[in-house]
Amino acid sequence: MGLLDVFRSNGHLAVQETGIEPLREQLANADANLGLLRESLAELELAREDAGWLRFMLQGDIEFSRQGLADIIHMSRLMFLKNPLINRGVNIQATYVWGQGVNIHAEDEQVNELVQAFMDDPANKAELTSHQAQTMKEVDLQVLGNLFFVFFLDPTSGATRVRTIPVDEIQEIICNPEDRREPWYYKRVWTEIGVNGAGGQRTAYYPDWKLDTATATPPAGVQIAEQPVYHVRVGGLTDMRFGVPETYQAIDWARAYKSFLEDRATVARALSVFASKLSARGGSRGVAAAKSKLGTTYSSTGGEINPAPVAGSTIIMGEGNDWAPIGVRGATIDPEEGRRFLLMVCAALGLPETFFGDVSTGNLATAKSLDRPTELKFRDRQELWADVLRNILEYVVSKATRRNGVTTGETPKISVEFPNILEGDTGARITSIVTAATLAGKATAGTIDDRTLTRLLLQALGLDNAEDLTDLIAPEGGEGIAAQMRQQKADAVAAIAKATHPPTVPPDQQTPATEAFAEALRDLRAAVGALADDHRA
């Protein structure tokens, strides 16, 4: 009889006889059992699907549930830290994208000062603008699929500092009801722990960095943060609000390759347990004698020197006994059979097999260059980061100029330039730049200004401080080293021309200096002639 039947039949009697406390205990047990039943049904529902797949949640379109995405991100994070194939692929791409640095500058002098101040801020260096931070952000983007930059504005100076919110803390993205491509707010749930160790869970909604708060309707009854968020995502599809880790496709195949190699190592260990086979005559006594004999080692003098055989030992058996190594040829697993698993990892990460340590598939051409798809893959990621940096810097400049009342006109032109991915032939690149600037002549043809030409040449040489050197050699709107060198060259050419081709002066107008110069030329000709005669003699 269930709890409801008790109440329907003789509920009053039960209360009188047993009291109210036992009934409360029964009710609590029933609630607990109901909760366990619901959990079991949920587990059974998930068990109907293939292992390794996560349940989709339909919300007008197909997208991973937030919990399902959290599980994928957790698995991707662990595989990056644990699996060498995933780790290698992610780090290779990060190295190609950021390994040679990046040159960032603005055409306007005031804007460039704001940009460089943001880049040089120690707090921003720790998060984004230093080489190490940029490389780690590329790793995070591949492994986590999402980056949430948050901007903190100093109300006094107008300076901006950037930080990132952990992807696990962003639980929901609220979009424009009429346009799902336009995010409005990001719901953040996190545990805040104080200096004394005490803490509690907090919830806040952060506006999107492009949100017009005058038109957007914030959620009612919630805390709205002042700091805007800039969301960068990769993976997934355009109708997904969250990105998906780029390592997701490779995880199953990396595990399969790991399991294959572990199985091969297990077989190798099993085959190595017994290295030799000995057939002894005389039944059990002969086996015991052979076992005793194998437990000692004798030198050429007959004395025992080691209680157990070592590598290189010699065994002497009596007539009729047989000693032979165990043959394991054909019993091992060929490691090449697992190559298909590795190729699936390569396909998922979009990298060639040579990047994962297989030198047998490489040659001089692959060592000096990249295949075109891989080169474009890295170039595409550089373009993505160029857009991200420009967006952040334009936001920083707009806030600083608005706060300080500085007028910069329209959207500031900020250049983000990555060096060539392939090292190539530096001489050939420099020759191409010079040819474009001079049109194969001996002087600049006016096709490229001094500042741009200088920056291109310095970048071709692979110098990290190309922008600083450009300001020194060919500053914007000023006389730099390039102009000074060009003027010195022109002055030198004019002096040589004047010395070798003096102006013709009539005899009646010649000055003593002109006559002295003519006399010096005559003496020079005579000396050269005498030297030539001596040489012929």
C-alpha positions as CSV (number, residue, x, y, z in Angstrom):
1,M,0.0,0.0,0.0
2,G,1.4,3.4,-1.0
3,L,1.5,6.6,1.0
4,L,-1.6,8.0,-0.9
5,D,-3.6,4.8,-0.1
6,V,-2.8,5.3,3.6
7,F,-4.2,8.8,3.5
8,R,-7.3,7.8,1.5
9,S,-8.3,4.8,3.7
10,N,-7.5,5.6,7.2
11,G,-5.4,8.7,7.3
12,H,-6.9,10.0,10.5
13,L,-6.4,6.7,12.3
14,A,-2.7,6.6,11.2
15,V,-2.2,10.0,12.6
16,Q,-3.8,9.1,15.9
17,E,-1.9,5.8,16.3
18,T,1.5,6.6,15.0
19,G,1.7,10.4,15.1
20,I,2.7,13.0,12.4
21,E,6.5,12.5,12.5
22,P,6.5,9.0,10.9
23,L,4.3,10.2,8.1
24,R,6.7,13.1,7.4
25,E,9.5,10.6,7.3
26,Q,7.6,8.5,4.8
27,L,6.8,11.5,2.7
28,A,10.5,12.6,2.6
29,N,11.5,9.0,1.6
30,A,9.0,9.1,-1.2
31,D,10.3,12.4,-2.5
32,A,13.9,11.0,-2.5
33,N,12.8,7.9,-4.3
34,L,11.0,10.0,-6.9
35,G,14.2,12.1,-7.5
36,L,16.3,8.9,-7.9
37,L,13.7,7.6,-10.4
38,R,13.9,10.7,-12.5
39,E,17.7,10.5,-12.5
40,S,17.5,6.9,-13.6
41,L,15.1,7.7,-16.4
42,A,17.5,10.5,-17.6
43,E,20.4,8.1,-17.5
44,L,18.4,5.5,-19.5
45,E,17.5,8.2,-22.1
46,L,21.2,9.1,-22.6
47,A,22.1,5.4,-22.7
48,R,19.9,4.9,-25.8
49,E,22.3,7.1,-27.7
50,D,25.8,6.2,-28.9
51,A,28.6,6.5,-26.3
52,G,30.7,9.5,-26.9
53,W,27.8,11.6,-28.3
54,L,26.1,14.3,-26.2
55,R,22.4,15.0,-26.2
56,F,21.3,17.8,-28.4
57,M,18.7,20.3,-27.2
58,L,16.3,21.6,-29.7
59,Q,15.6,25.4,-29.4
60,G,14.2,26.2,-32.8
61,D,17.5,24.9,-34.2
62,I,20.1,22.3,-33.4
63,E,22.7,23.4,-30.8
64,F,24.6,21.7,-28.0
65,S,23.0,22.2,-24.6
66,R,25.1,24.4,-22.2
67,Q,25.9,21.3,-20.1
68,G,26.7,19.3,-23.2
69,L,29.1,22.0,-24.4
70,A,30.6,22.3,-20.9
71,D,31.4,18.5,-21.1
72,I,33.0,18.9,-24.5
73,I,35.1,21.8,-23.3
74,H,36.2,19.8,-20.2
75,M,37.1,16.9,-22.4
76,S,39.0,19.1,-24.8
77,R,40.9,20.7,-22.0
78,L,42.0,17.4,-20.5
79,M,43.1,16.0,-23.9
80,F,45.2,19.0,-24.6
81,L,47.0,18.6,-21.3
82,K,47.3,14.8,-21.6
83,N,47.4,13.6,-25.2
84,P,50.6,14.5,-27.1
85,L,48.8,14.5,-30.6
86,I,46.2,17.1,-29.5
87,N,48.9,19.1,-27.7
88,R,51.2,19.0,-30.6
89,G,48.6,20.1,-33.2
90,V,47.4,23.0,-31.1
91,N,50.9,24.3,-30.2
92,I,52.0,24.0,-33.9
93,Q,49.2,26.3,-35.0
94,A,49.8,28.7,-32.2
95,T,53.5,28.8,-33.1
96,Y,52.9,29.5,-36.8
97,V,50.3,32.2,-36.1
98,W,52.2,34.2,-33.4
99,G,55.8,32.8,-33.6
100,Q,57.1,35.8,-35.6
101,G,55.2,38.5,-33.8
102,V,53.0,41.2,-35.2
103,N,53.4,44.9,-36.2
104,I,50.7,47.2,-35.0
105,H,50.5,50.9,-35.8
106,A,48.1,53.7,-36.7
107,E,48.6,56.4,-39.3
108,D,47.4,59.2,-37.1
109,E,50.1,60.2,-34.6
110,Q,47.6,60.8,-31.7
111,V,45.9,57.5,-32.4
112,N,49.2,55.7,-32.6
113,E,50.1,57.1,-29.2
114,L,46.9,55.7,-27.7
115,V,47.5,52.3,-29.4
116,Q,51.0,52.0,-28.2
117,A,50.1,53.0,-24.7
118,F,47.4,50.3,-24.6
119,M,49.9,47.7,-26.0
120,D,52.6,48.7,-23.4
121,D,50.3,48.7,-20.4
122,P,51.7,45.9,-18.1
123,A,48.1,44.7,-17.2
124,N,47.3,44.4,-20.9
125,K,50.6,42.6,-21.6
126,A,49.7,40.0,-19.1
127,E,46.3,39.4,-20.7
128,L,46.7,40.0,-24.5
129,T,49.4,42.2,-25.9
130,S,52.6,40.3,-24.9
131,H,53.9,37.5,-27.1
132,Q,53.3,34.8,-24.5
133,A,49.7,36.1,-23.8
134,Q,48.9,36.1,-27.5
135,T,50.2,32.6,-28.0
136,M,48.2,31.3,-25.0
137,K,45.1,33.0,-26.3
138,E,45.4,31.1,-29.6
139,V,45.7,27.9,-27.6
140,D,42.6,28.8,-25.5
141,L,40.6,29.6,-28.7
142,Q,41.4,26.2,-30.2
143,V,40.8,24.2,-27.0
144,L,37.8,26.1,-25.6
145,G,36.2,27.4,-28.8
146,N,35.3,30.7,-27.1
147,L,37.0,33.8,-25.7
148,F,35.1,36.5,-23.7
149,F,37.1,39.7,-23.5
150,V,35.8,42.2,-21.0
151,F,36.8,45.9,-21.0
152,F,37.5,47.9,-17.9
153,L,37.5,51.7,-18.5
154,D,39.3,54.1,-16.2
155,P,36.9,57.0,-15.7
156,T,39.7,59.4,-15.0
157,S,42.2,58.8,-17.8
158,G,40.0,57.0,-20.3
159,A,42.5,54.2,-20.5
160,T,41.1,50.7,-21.1
161,R,42.3,47.4,-19.6
162,V,41.2,44.1,-21.0
163,R,40.6,40.8,-19.3
164,T,38.8,37.5,-20.2
165,I,36.0,35.8,-18.4
166,P,36.4,32.0,-18.1
167,V,34.2,30.3,-20.7
168,D,32.7,28.0,-18.0
169,E,31.2,31.0,-16.2
170,I,29.2,32.3,-19.2
171,Q,26.0,30.3,-18.9
172,E,23.8,32.0,-21.5
173,I,23.9,34.5,-24.3
174,I,20.8,36.6,-24.7
175,C,20.2,37.9,-28.2
176,N,17.9,40.3,-29.9
177,P,14.5,38.6,-30.1
178,E,14.2,39.7,-33.7
179,D,17.8,38.9,-34.7
180,R,19.7,35.9,-33.1
181,R,22.9,37.1,-34.7
182,E,22.9,40.2,-32.5
183,P,23.9,39.4,-28.9
184,W,22.7,41.7,-26.2
185,Y,23.8,40.3,-22.8
186,Y,26.0,37.6,-21.4
187,K,24.8,35.8,-18.3
188,R,27.8,35.1,-16.0
189,V,27.5,32.8,-13.0
190,W,30.6,32.4,-10.8
191,T,31.8,31.8,-7.3
192,E,33.5,34.8,-5.7
193,I,36.0,34.0,-2.9
194,G,37.3,36.7,-0.6
195,V,40.7,37.1,0.9
196,N,39.4,35.3,4.1
197,G,38.4,32.2,2.0
198,A,34.7,32.9,2.4
199,G,32.7,33.2,-0.8
200,G,29.4,32.8,-2.5
201,Q,27.8,32.4,-5.9
202,R,27.1,35.6,-7.9
203,T,25.2,36.2,-11.1
204,A,25.5,39.3,-13.4
205,Y,24.6,40.2,-17.0
206,Y,27.3,41.9,-19.1
207,P,26.3,43.9,-22.2
208,D,27.8,43.2,-25.6
209,W,30.5,45.7,-26.6
210,K,28.4,46.8,-29.6
211,L,25.1,47.0,-27.7
212,D,23.1,50.2,-27.9
213,T,21.7,50.4,-24.4
214,A,19.1,53.0,-25.5
215,T,17.3,50.4,-27.7
216,A,18.0,47.1,-26.0
217,T,15.7,45.9,-23.2
218,P,17.7,44.5,-20.3
219,P,16.4,41.4,-18.4
220,A,14.1,42.5,-15.5
221,G,15.2,42.2,-12.0
222,V,18.9,41.3,-12.7
223,Q,22.2,43.0,-12.0
224,I,23.6,44.6,-15.2
225,A,27.4,45.0,-15.2
226,E,29.1,48.2,-16.6
227,Q,31.9,46.4,-18.3
228,P,31.1,45.3,-21.9
229,V,32.1,41.9,-23.3
230,Y,33.5,41.1,-26.8
231,H,32.9,37.4,-27.7
232,V,35.2,35.7,-30.1
233,R,34.3,32.1,-31.2
234,V,35.4,29.4,-33.6
235,G,34.1,26.0,-34.6
236,G,30.4,25.2,-34.8
237,L,28.0,26.8,-37.3
238,T,26.8,30.3,-37.8
239,D,23.4,29.7,-36.0
240,M,25.2,28.6,-32.8
241,R,25.6,31.2,-30.1
242,F,28.6,29.4,-28.6
243,G,31.7,28.2,-30.4
244,V,32.8,24.6,-30.3
245,P,36.4,23.5,-29.5
246,E,38.4,22.9,-32.7
247,T,39.9,19.8,-31.1
248,Y,36.5,18.1,-30.7
249,Q,36.7,16.1,-34.0
250,A,40.2,14.8,-33.2
251,I,39.5,13.6,-29.7
252,D,38.0,10.2,-30.5
253,W,40.7,9.3,-33.0
254,A,43.5,10.4,-30.7
255,R,42.1,8.1,-28.1
256,A,41.9,5.3,-30.6
257,Y,45.5,5.8,-31.6
258,K,46.5,5.8,-27.9
259,S,44.6,2.6,-27.3
260,F,46.2,1.0,-30.3
261,L,49.7,1.8,-29.1
262,E,48.9,0.6,-25.6
263,D,47.7,-2.7,-27.0
264,R,50.8,-3.1,-29.0
265,A,52.9,-2.4,-25.9
266,T,50.9,-5.0,-24.0
267,V,51.6,-7.6,-26.6
268,A,55.3,-6.7,-26.8
269,R,55.6,-7.1,-23.0
270,A,53.7,-10.4,-23.1
271,L,56.0,-11.8,-25.8
272,S,59.1,-10.6,-23.8
273,V,58.2,-12.6,-20.7
274,F,59.9,-15.8,-22.1
275,A,62.9,-15.2,-24.4
276,S,64.1,-18.9,-24.7
277,K,62.8,-22.4,-24.8
278,L,64.7,-25.4,-23.2
279,S,63.8,-29.0,-23.7
280,A,65.3,-31.2,-21.0
281,R,65.4,-35.0,-20.8
282,G,64.8,-37.1,-17.7
283,G,61.3,-36.1,-16.7
284,S,60.7,-34.0,-13.7
285,R,64.2,-34.6,-12.3
286,G,65.8,-33.4,-15.6
287,V,63.6,-30.2,-15.5
288,A,64.6,-29.6,-11.9
289,A,68.3,-30.1,-12.7
290,A,68.0,-27.7,-15.7
291,K,66.3,-25.1,-13.5
292,S,69.0,-25.4,-10.9
293,K,71.7,-25.1,-13.6
294,L,70.1,-21.9,-15.0
295,G,70.2,-20.3,-11.5
296,T,74.0,-20.1,-11.6
297,T,76.6,-18.7,-13.9
298,Y,80.2,-20.2,-14.3
299,S,83.2,-18.5,-15.6
300,S,85.9,-20.1,-17.7
301,T,87.7,-21.2,-14.5
302,G,84.6,-23.0,-13.3
303,G,83.9,-20.7,-10.3
304,E,80.5,-19.1,-9.7
305,I,80.6,-15.4,-10.2
306,N,77.0,-14.4,-10.3
307,P,73.9,-16.0,-8.8
308,A,71.8,-15.3,-11.8
309,P,72.4,-15.3,-15.6
310,V,73.2,-11.9,-17.2
311,A,73.2,-10.8,-20.8
312,G,75.9,-12.6,-22.8
313,S,76.1,-15.6,-20.5
314,T,76.8,-19.1,-21.9
315,I,74.8,-22.3,-21.1
316,I,76.2,-25.8,-21.4
317,M,73.7,-28.6,-21.7
318,G,74.1,-32.3,-21.7
319,E,73.4,-34.6,-24.7
320,G,69.8,-34.7,-25.8
321,N,68.8,-31.3,-24.3
322,D,67.6,-28.6,-26.6
323,W,68.0,-24.8,-26.1
324,A,66.6,-22.3,-28.6
325,P,65.2,-18.7,-28.5
326,I,61.5,-18.3,-28.8
327,G,60.5,-17.0,-32.3
328,V,58.1,-14.1,-32.1
329,R,58.2,-13.1,-35.8
330,G,54.7,-12.5,-37.1
331,A,53.2,-12.5,-33.6
332,T,53.7,-8.7,-33.0
333,I,51.4,-5.9,-34.2
334,D,52.8,-3.8,-37.0
335,P,52.7,-0.1,-35.8
336,E,52.0,1.0,-39.3
337,E,48.5,-0.6,-39.0
338,G,47.6,2.3,-36.6
339,R,48.7,5.0,-39.1
340,R,45.1,5.5,-40.2
341,F,44.1,6.6,-36.7
342,L,46.9,9.1,-36.8
343,L,45.8,10.3,-40.3
344,M,42.3,10.9,-38.9
345,V,43.8,13.1,-36.1
346,C,45.7,15.0,-38.8
347,A,42.6,15.5,-40.9
348,A,40.6,16.7,-37.9
349,L,43.3,19.3,-36.9
350,G,44.0,20.2,-40.5
351,L,47.8,19.5,-40.3
352,P,50.1,17.3,-42.4
353,E,51.5,14.1,-41.0
354,T,55.0,15.4,-41.0
355,F,54.1,17.8,-38.2
356,F,53.6,14.8,-35.8
357,G,57.1,13.4,-36.0
358,D,56.9,11.1,-39.0
359,V,60.1,12.0,-40.8
360,S,59.7,9.2,-43.3
361,T,57.0,11.2,-45.1
362,G,59.1,14.4,-45.3
363,N,61.7,15.7,-47.7
364,L,63.6,18.9,-48.4
365,A,60.5,20.5,-50.0
366,T,58.3,19.8,-47.0
367,A,61.1,21.0,-44.7
368,K,61.3,24.4,-46.4
369,S,57.7,25.1,-47.3
370,L,54.1,24.3,-46.4
371,D,51.4,22.7,-48.5
372,R,49.0,25.3,-49.7
373,P,46.0,24.3,-47.6
374,T,48.0,24.4,-44.3
375,E,49.6,27.8,-45.2
376,L,46.1,29.2,-45.9
377,K,44.8,27.7,-42.6
378,F,47.4,29.6,-40.6
379,R,47.0,32.8,-42.7
380,D,43.2,32.6,-42.1
381,R,43.8,32.5,-38.4
382,Q,46.2,35.5,-38.6
383,E,43.4,37.4,-40.4
384,L,41.0,36.5,-37.6
385,W,43.4,37.8,-35.0
386,A,44.0,40.9,-37.0
387,D,40.3,41.6,-37.0
388,V,40.1,40.9,-33.2
389,L,43.0,43.2,-32.4
390,R,41.7,46.0,-34.7
391,N,38.2,45.8,-33.1
392,I,39.7,46.0,-29.6
393,L,42.1,48.8,-30.5
394,E,39.3,50.8,-32.2
395,Y,37.2,50.4,-29.1
396,V,40.1,51.5,-26.9
397,V,40.8,54.6,-29.1
398,S,37.1,55.6,-29.3
399,K,36.7,55.5,-25.5
400,A,40.0,57.4,-24.8
401,T,39.3,60.1,-27.4
402,R,35.7,60.5,-26.2
403,R,36.9,60.8,-22.6
404,N,39.7,63.3,-23.4
405,G,37.9,65.3,-26.0
406,V,40.4,64.4,-28.8
407,T,39.1,64.5,-32.3
408,T,40.4,61.8,-34.7
409,G,37.8,62.1,-37.4
410,E,36.2,58.9,-38.6
411,T,37.1,55.3,-37.6
412,P,40.9,55.4,-37.0
413,K,43.0,53.4,-39.4
414,I,44.9,50.9,-37.4
415,S,47.2,48.5,-39.3
416,V,47.8,45.0,-37.9
417,E,50.5,43.2,-40.0
418,F,51.8,39.7,-39.6
419,P,55.2,38.7,-41.2
420,N,55.1,36.1,-43.9
421,I,54.4,32.6,-42.6
422,L,57.0,31.0,-44.8
423,E,60.6,32.2,-44.4
424,G,61.3,31.9,-48.1
425,D,64.2,33.7,-49.7
426,T,64.8,37.1,-47.9
427,G,66.9,38.3,-50.8
428,A,64.2,37.6,-53.3
429,R,61.6,39.5,-51.3
430,I,63.9,42.5,-50.9
431,T,64.6,42.5,-54.6
432,S,60.9,42.4,-55.3
433,I,60.3,45.4,-53.0
434,V,63.1,47.4,-54.4
435,T,61.9,46.6,-58.0
436,A,58.4,47.8,-57.1
437,A,59.8,51.0,-55.6
438,T,62.2,51.9,-58.3
439,L,60.6,50.2,-61.3
440,A,63.9,48.5,-62.0
441,G,65.7,51.8,-62.0
442,K,68.4,53.2,-59.8
443,A,66.3,55.8,-58.0
444,T,62.9,55.7,-56.4
445,A,60.1,56.1,-58.9
446,G,57.5,57.5,-56.5
447,T,55.4,54.3,-56.5
448,I,56.0,53.7,-52.8
449,D,56.7,56.5,-50.2
450,D,59.8,56.4,-48.0
451,R,57.9,55.3,-44.9
452,T,56.1,52.4,-46.4
453,L,59.2,51.3,-48.3
454,T,61.2,51.4,-45.2
455,R,58.7,49.4,-43.2
456,L,58.4,46.7,-45.9
457,L,62.1,46.3,-46.1
458,L,62.5,46.0,-42.3
459,Q,59.7,43.5,-42.1
460,A,61.3,41.5,-45.0
461,L,64.4,41.3,-42.9
462,G,62.4,39.9,-40.0
463,L,63.0,42.6,-37.5
464,D,60.7,42.7,-34.5
465,N,61.0,46.4,-34.0
466,A,60.2,47.4,-37.6
467,E,57.7,50.0,-36.6
468,D,60.1,51.8,-34.2
469,L,62.9,51.7,-36.8
470,T,60.5,53.1,-39.4
471,D,59.8,56.1,-37.2
472,L,63.5,56.7,-36.8
473,I,64.4,56.3,-40.5
474,A,61.3,57.7,-42.2
475,P,59.1,59.5,-39.7
476,E,55.6,60.6,-40.6
477,G,55.8,64.1,-42.1
478,G,59.4,64.7,-41.0
479,E,63.0,64.5,-42.2
480,G,64.3,61.2,-41.2
481,I,67.5,59.2,-41.9
482,A,66.2,58.2,-45.3
483,A,65.7,61.8,-46.4
484,Q,69.1,62.8,-45.0
485,M,70.8,60.0,-46.8
486,R,69.1,60.9,-50.0
487,Q,70.2,64.5,-49.7
488,Q,73.7,63.5,-48.9
489,K,73.8,61.3,-51.9
490,A,72.6,64.1,-54.1
491,D,75.1,66.5,-52.7
492,A,77.9,64.0,-53.3
493,V,76.9,63.3,-56.9
494,A,76.7,67.1,-57.6
495,A,80.2,67.6,-56.1
496,I,81.7,64.8,-58.2
497,A,80.0,66.1,-61.3
498,K,81.4,69.6,-60.6
499,A,84.9,68.3,-60.0
500,T,85.1,66.1,-63.2
501,H,83.3,68.6,-65.4
502,P,84.2,72.1,-64.4
503,P,82.3,74.9,-66.0
504,T,83.9,76.4,-69.2
505,V,85.1,79.9,-68.4
506,P,86.5,82.2,-71.0
507,P,90.2,83.1,-70.5
508,D,89.6,86.7,-69.9
509,Q,87.1,85.8,-67.1
510,Q,89.1,83.1,-65.4
511,T,89.9,83.7,-61.7
512,P,93.0,82.6,-60.0
513,A,91.0,79.6,-58.4
514,T,89.9,78.5,-61.9
515,E,93.4,78.7,-63.3
516,A,94.7,76.7,-60.4
517,F,92.1,74.1,-60.9
518,A,93.0,73.9,-64.7
519,E,96.7,73.6,-63.9
520,A,95.9,70.8,-61.4
521,L,94.0,68.9,-64.1
522,R,96.9,69.3,-66.6
523,D,99.4,67.9,-64.0
524,L,97.0,65.0,-63.3
525,R,96.8,64.1,-67.0
526,A,100.6,64.3,-67.3
527,A,101.1,62.1,-64.3
528,V,98.6,59.5,-65.6
529,G,100.3,59.5,-69.0
530,A,103.8,59.0,-67.5
531,L,102.4,56.1,-65.4
532,A,101.0,54.5,-68.5
533,D,104.3,54.9,-70.4
534,D,106.2,53.3,-67.5
535,H,103.7,50.4,-67.5
536,R,104.2,49.7,-71.2
537,A,108.0,49.9,-70.9
